[in-house]
Amino acid sequence: MIALAVLVVGLLEVWVPFVSREGDGNLWLSSAQVVIVAAAMVVRRTRPLIAAGVALILFSGLHIAGVTYLLFYGQFVPMVLTTFAVARHGKGREPYLGAALIIGTMLVGDLLVPELQVPDEIVFHWSVLFGAYALGPGSG
C-alpha cells in the first residue's frame, strides 16, 4: 500500500502539479522516476539497500543532471521510507552502507541542488532522514 501511495501521489505531484514540485524537469522522465522508485519500494523490507539505492541514486543522478523535477512526495518521502527500512530491515553491514549512501547523497544534493541550499531545507531534510534512520532499529 505504501508503494502504491508513493506512486499515485508522486505522479499527481508531477502532473497536477503540486506546489511541492520545484525546479525544471521533464514530465515524462520525472514520471518514470516516480514509477521506478515506487516499484523499488515494494522490496524495501526484503531488499532495503536496493530500495534505498534506487530512491537515492535516481534522485541524485536525475535531478542533479537537470532532467527531473525536485519532488517532495515522489522523491523525498521515498528517501525517508527507505532510510527507515535500511535501518530497520538491513542485515549485516547493510545499515551502515545505507547510512553512507544516504549521507553521500544528501551532501551531493546540498552542494549541487540550489533548492536544497536554503538553511531551513538543510535542517529539515537532515533532521527527518536522521530521525527515520534512528527510529529504524528500535521499531518492530
N, C-alpha and C positions, 0 to 999 in steps of 0.2 A: 504494500500500500504506500509506503514511503517513496519508493521508486516511481510509482505512478503519480503521486502528488508532485514530485520534483519535475517529472515530465510535463504534466499539464500546466502547472504554474510557471515553469520555466519557458514553455512555448508561448503562453499568454504574455509573459513579460517581454518577450521578443516582439511579438506581433501586435499587441494592443496599442502601443507599448505602455508599460507601467512607468511611473516616474523613476523607479529604481534602475531602469536601463540607462546607462551612461556611455558617453564616448561615441565614436563612429565604428561602424561594423557592417558586415553583410548579413542580411536577414537569413539567408539560406545557410550560410556557414555557422551563424550563431545557433540556428535551429538544429543543425546537425550536431553541434557540440552538446546541446541540451539533451538530445536523444542518446548520444553515446554515453554521456555522464549518467543519465537515468538508467541506462542498461547496466552500467558498471555498478550502480547502487544495488542491484539485485544480489550481487555476490559480496556485499560489504561485511557480512558475518562470516562467511566461509573463506573468502579471499580478501581480507580487509586492505592489505597492502596494494593489491592490484586495483581495487576500487579507489583508494586514495590517490594512487599514482595517476589513474586516468583523470580524476577530477582535478588534481593539481597541475599535472603536466599540460592538459588541454587548456586550462586557464592561462598558465604562464606562456605556453607556446603560441596559442592563437591570439589571445588578446594583446600580448606584447608585440606580436607581429602586426597588429593593427587590422586584423581581419574579422574579429568578432566584437560585439558589444561587451561592456563590463556589466555583468548581471548580478543582482543580489540573490534572487531565488534560483536562477539557473546555474550559478557558479558558486557563490559564497555559501549558500545553505548546504549544497552537497559537500563542499570542502569541510564544513563543520561536522556534518554527519559522518563522513568518512574518517575525519580526525578522531572522533569518539570511537568509531568502530576499530580503528587500528589499535588504540589504547586498550579497548575492551576485549577484542577478539583475536588480536595478534598473538602469534605463537613464537616462542624463542626470541630472536632478535627483531622480529617484525615491528614491535612498538618503537624500538629505537631507530630503526631505519625509517619508519613512518614519521617520527619526530624530526629527523634530519631532513626528510623530503618536505615536510610542512614548513619548517624554519627556512630552508633554502628557497622554496617557492615564494614565501611571503617577503623575504629580503629582496629577492629579484623584483617582485611586484612593487614593493615600496620604492625601489630605486628607479624603476622604468615606467611605471604607470602613474601619470600625473594626477588622476582622480584619487589615487590612494595616498598621495603625499601630504594631504591635509592632516594636521595633528589629531583632530577628532577621529578621522578614519583610521589612522595608525593605532591609536589607543583602542578603538572599538574592535578592529579585526584581530589584533594580537590578544586582547583580553578574552574575546569569545573563543578563539582557537585554543588558547591556553586552558581556559575553563573546560572546554569539551574534552581535551586530552586528559586533564586532571580528573575529571569525573569518570572516565572510562574504566580504570582498574577497580574502582570501588563499587561499581554498579552491578546489578545482576542478582 
